[in-house]
Amino acid sequence: MDMTNEEIVIAYRDSKNKKEQINILAERNLCDPAKIIDVLVEGGYDRRSFNAFGKAMGRSKKSEKFETKVQEMIEESKQKKESADPETPATNKYAELQAECEKLKAKVKDYESYIGLLKERVLFLEENNTLMKEAIVQMCIKQYKED
C-alpha cells in the first residue's frame, strides 16, 4: 500500500463523501476496498458502519473474509518466495536435471554422428556387395563358357 494506516484513517475522516473516499483510497493504494475498510476498523471505526458499503458492492461478510484470507495467503507466499534460500532442494534438483539434460544432448550428438558413419559404411558395403555379385556372375559365366 502506498499510504500508511494513519494516513488512510485521516483521509477518510476528513472526507465529505465517505463511501466514495473508500474507493478513492483503494485505487490510490492499489488494493481492494475491503482492505481499506479493514484499516479503518483497525483505526477505530465500527465495522458495522461499512456493512452497507460491502452490500452495495455485492460483498457479504463471508466474501470479505475470503478475500482477506486470500490476500494474507498471497502476502505469505510472497514473503516465503523473497526469503527463500536459493540453494533449496528444488533449486538443486533443477540444476542437476539441467546438467543431466546437457549430458544427454551431447550423447545424442555422438549417437547421431555414429549413425551417420554406420549409414556410410552400409552404403559402401552395399556397393561392394553389388560389385562382388557382378564379379561372381562374370566368373560363373566365364567358367561356364570354358566348360
Backbone hydrogen bonds, N-H to C=O, Kabsch-Sander energy under -0.5 kcal/mol:
donor,donor_aa,acceptor,acceptor_aa,energy
8,I,4,T,-2.1
9,V,5,N,-2.3
10,I,6,E,-2.5
11,A,7,E,-2.6
12,Y,8,I,-2.3
13,R,9,V,-2.7
14,D,10,I,-2.4
15,S,11,A,-0.6
15,S,12,Y,-0.8
18,K,16,K,-0.8
21,Q,17,N,-2.1
22,I,18,K,-1.6
23,N,19,K,-1.2
24,I,20,E,-2.3
25,L,21,Q,-2.9
26,A,22,I,-2.2
27,E,23,N,-2.5
28,R,24,I,-2.6
29,N,25,L,-2.1
30,L,27,E,-0.9
31,C,26,A,-2.4
35,K,32,D,-1.2
36,I,32,D,-1.2
37,I,33,P,-2.5
38,D,34,A,-2.3
39,V,35,K,-2.1
40,L,36,I,-2.4
41,V,37,I,-2.6
42,E,38,D,-2.4
43,G,39,V,-1.7
44,G,41,V,-1.5
45,Y,40,L,-2.4
49,S,46,D,-1.5
50,F,47,R,-2.0
51,N,48,R,-1.1
54,G,50,F,-2.3
55,K,51,N,-2.3
56,A,52,A,-2.3
57,M,53,F,-1.4
58,G,55,K,-1.4
59,R,54,G,-3.5
64,E,60,S,-2.1
65,K,61,K,-2.5
66,F,62,K,-2.6
67,E,63,S,-2.8
68,T,64,E,-2.5
69,K,65,K,-2.6
70,V,66,F,-2.7
71,Q,67,E,-2.6
72,E,68,T,-2.4
73,M,69,K,-2.4
74,I,70,V,-2.5
75,E,71,Q,-2.7
76,E,72,E,-2.7
77,S,73,M,-2.4
78,K,74,I,-2.5
79,Q,75,E,-2.5
80,K,76,E,-2.4
81,K,77,S,-2.5
82,E,78,K,-2.6
83,S,79,Q,-2.3
84,A,80,K,-0.6
84,A,81,K,-0.6
88,T,85,D,-0.9
92,N,88,T,-2.6
93,K,89,P,-2.8
94,Y,90,A,-2.3
95,A,91,T,-2.3
96,E,92,N,-2.4
97,L,93,K,-2.7
98,Q,94,Y,-2.4
99,A,95,A,-2.3
100,E,96,E,-2.5
101,C,97,L,-2.3
102,E,98,Q,-1.9
103,K,99,A,-2.0
104,L,100,E,-2.3
105,K,101,C,-2.3
106,A,102,E,-2.0
107,K,103,K,-2.2
108,V,104,L,-2.5
109,K,105,K,-2.0
110,D,106,A,-2.1
111,Y,107,K,-3.0
112,E,108,V,-2.8
113,S,109,K,-2.2
114,Y,110,D,-2.5
115,I,111,Y,-3.0
116,G,112,E,-2.1
117,L,113,S,-2.1
118,L,114,Y,-2.5
119,K,115,I,-2.5
120,E,116,G,-2.0
121,R,117,L,-2.4
122,V,118,L,-2.7
123,L,119,K,-2.4
124,F,120,E,-2.3
125,L,121,R,-2.8
126,E,122,V,-2.8
127,E,123,L,-2.4
128,N,124,F,-2.6
129,N,125,L,-3.0
130,T,126,E,-2.4
131,L,127,E,-2.5
132,M,128,N,-2.9
133,K,129,N,-2.7
134,E,130,T,-2.4
135,A,131,L,-2.4
136,I,132,M,-2.8
137,V,133,K,-2.6
138,Q,134,E,-2.6
139,M,135,A,-2.5
140,C,136,I,-2.6
141,I,137,V,-2.7
142,K,138,Q,-2.5
143,Q,139,M,-2.9
144,Y,140,C,-2.6
145,K,141,I,-2.4
146,E,142,K,-2.0
147,D,143,Q,-1.5
